[in-house]
Amino acid sequence: ARRVLLDCLKIVVGALLGAAAFRYLTFPNNIVSGGVTGISQILNMLVGTPVGVTIIVLNIPMFWLAWKKMGRRFVLESLLCMLSSSLFIDLLELVPFSITSDPLLAAVYGGLLNGFGYGLVYTTGATGGGTDIPARLLRRRYPYINLSTFMLAINAVIIVTFAVTFRRFESCMYTIICMFISNKMVDLLLYGPVNSRLCYIVSDRSDDMKHAITEQLGRGATLLHGQGAWSGLEKQVILCVVKPQQIGALRRIVREVDLRAFLVVSDARGVYGRGFENIQQED
């Protein structure tokens, strides 16, 4: 029960932050939102319908689909987020407040605030409803296409519609900046900062390489079975995770041990285990 209450609190606070970003930063500066909120914003500018009420009306068929296809908890939590966000958007209109008339500042800080708000919501497993629901259903039917691809396509249609309808092409450029920052903030809340690097090393001198890594860097390593695609020769691939400040030392080790080695470095989030984060710690 405590976890459910905490999740509900996160959803309501996240919805409030997202609504504040919309009402006080993006909407006054003609920066269109994505998804159903963006459609509601366009309708508001065309015929004057309240944004929050329009969001609720447009979400009715979405949640009808979700109720039939998705879990009850997901639907109820997403419904709480959608209703809270819609209510806050219309209520905050009654509290006029001007933060900035600079669209670039509005895009940057609106993206940060919106991303932080919806990042809180997404940590509970819920969504804001709207186009997230059909995107997830399409993802189930076409699993080889990334969820973000569906969302990108939907938002692209909304942005183009806004640009063509109101002839505000600069506003659409600011919209892209806002969406990019918002997505980065959501990733930061969901996965944390990139504080580790995942490394793969392919070398004919894997034994010397693993000893140098464990002794000089103090990091563990795992040997994976590999086979050269061209040569067909059996190889050992070294997998290790290091801190960002250790990458320079790792590259030096690879150069000294085997100049013909192949090194791949990528970002790693959420690394749990000895020397990194405690796997028993609650999120």
Disulfide bonds with the S-S distance in Angstrom:
none
